Amino acid sequence: MTAAVTNPAGNTNQRPGPNPTGRHGPACGSGPAKNPVDARALRLLHTLATLPAEDPERGTLRERTIEAWLPLAKHLAQRFNGRGEPLDDLTQIATVGLIKAIDRFDPEYGNDFAAYAVPTIVGEIKRHFRDRTWDIRVPRRLQELKLDINEATATLAQQLGRSPTITDIATHLQRPEDDIIEGLEGARAYSAISLQTLVGTGIDGTELGDLFGIDDTELALAEFRASLGPALETLAEREQKIIILRFFGNLTQTQIAHHIGISQMHVSRLLTKSLATLRTQFSET
């Protein structure tokens, strides 16, 4: 048993340090439910790490190593399932993180590959959620807070047998309730709904955008017209006529002067005076 571990350097099956299965056992677990990889995966990893970069067998060995450690990537991807992304996509992202961890792993800095690979894979998944899945970009702290809230909500729902309250989540995460409320508000930016989405049964063709109110310019004009009548009555009859001909009849000052029988200059003075009076009337209402 010991000889297999202490083979001389140059044997590509050499595994540095003490028995790797004993070293990695606590990290990966010993039973099928806890251990996503086996001793063979550990041997392949350490063999790959000691193999020269120019070795023609390195490519094949690398593929075998990735396949052997895939259960770890799938296990970690499963932890993020149910958060709006398909499990197949999460598994692919986790596999990318696994490949990065395998390519960067150096046994000289420690033999516990799982302790190095797990943060790398989880970081890759979280980066995917942060950079690729939000319809509206929000600060990174809110994106990470959303993930924490989602995980806490699922955990507390199982423990309490009901939907957790904001206070429950704040206590579980040891954060102020204001932070939880801010995180829940920011989570609304995760996915956007098109204004062309059909509402109800969709039979009548009503879209979500049809339910939103808009500024009605005619409403303001209606209020203005209702106030204009009483304001005009405060003017002299000739001044009323000039206002009506100018703004409702679209006549020029020269045409108004000819119609009433006064000079254009006089029309201009009366028009200026009348408009000033009307402005005063409207400002007081």
Secondary structure as GFF3:
##gff-version 3
##sequence-region A 1 285
A	DSSP	alpha_helix	2	5	.	.	.	ID=ss1
A	DSSP	alpha_helix	20	28	.	.	.	ID=ss2
A	DSSP	alpha_helix	39	50	.	.	.	ID=ss3
A	DSSP	alpha_helix	58	79	.	.	.	ID=ss4
A	DSSP	alpha_helix	87	104	.	.	.	ID=ss5
A	DSSP	three_ten_helix	107	109	.	.	.	ID=ss6
A	DSSP	alpha_helix	113	132	.	.	.	ID=ss7
A	DSSP	alpha_helix	140	160	.	.	.	ID=ss8
A	DSSP	alpha_helix	166	173	.	.	.	ID=ss9
A	DSSP	alpha_helix	177	186	.	.	.	ID=ss10
A	DSSP	three_ten_helix	187	189	.	.	.	ID=ss11
A	DSSP	three_ten_helix	208	211	.	.	.	ID=ss12
A	DSSP	alpha_helix	217	232	.	.	.	ID=ss13
A	DSSP	alpha_helix	237	247	.	.	.	ID=ss14
A	DSSP	alpha_helix	253	260	.	.	.	ID=ss15
A	DSSP	alpha_helix	264	284	.	.	.	ID=ss16
###
